[in-house]
Amino acid sequence: MISVVVTIRTPEWFPPRIRDVTVTVKKPAPIDIQHLDHLVLTVADIEQTIAFYCDVLGMTSIVFGEGRRALAFGRQKINLHEAGRELLPHATSPLPGSADFCFIVGSSLAATIDHLRELGVEIEQGPVVKTGALGPITSLYIRDPDGNLIELSVYSTNDDRGGD
């Protein structure tokens, strides 16, 4: 929202309770974000990252442009940059292991836990109740090879937007 503040100066003879009225008008921002298309993850080793996200999280490795690498899932993707070889423009401080993000999983958390245990992936925390973009979620936390914190979640039924 864009706020516009207007102060109306009234003559001295107006009663004090209505003198110098300030009105704030909020207008919608001209930008309407619809959804996340992609994000960029800076990693130490692209092949190791691809193996983890494909084997553990079921993403698909794709090649695009002039040999660039990414991980596809749903209608989004994660573009991969190798640390020290980032494409321009990039984040101010692109570092492996500095990300923290949440994926909503389509399977039950019990099935997710079983899968992670089969692969020997350590569950750092969870299941725990948190707040997602659309309401309460139950989450597990793991780390990728660079130490990025990955939250794997399923939605509950109540609606309490806030995010964690």
Buried (B, 14 or more C-beta within 10 A) or exposed (E): EEEEEEEEEEEEEEEEEEEEEEEEEEEEEEEEEEEEEEEBBBBBBBEEBBEBBBEBBEBEBEEEEEEEBBBBBEEBBBBBBBBEEEEEEEEEEBEBBBBEEBBBBEEEBEEBBEBBEEEEBEBEEBBEEBBBEEBBBBBBBBBBBBEBBBBBBBBBEEEEEEEE
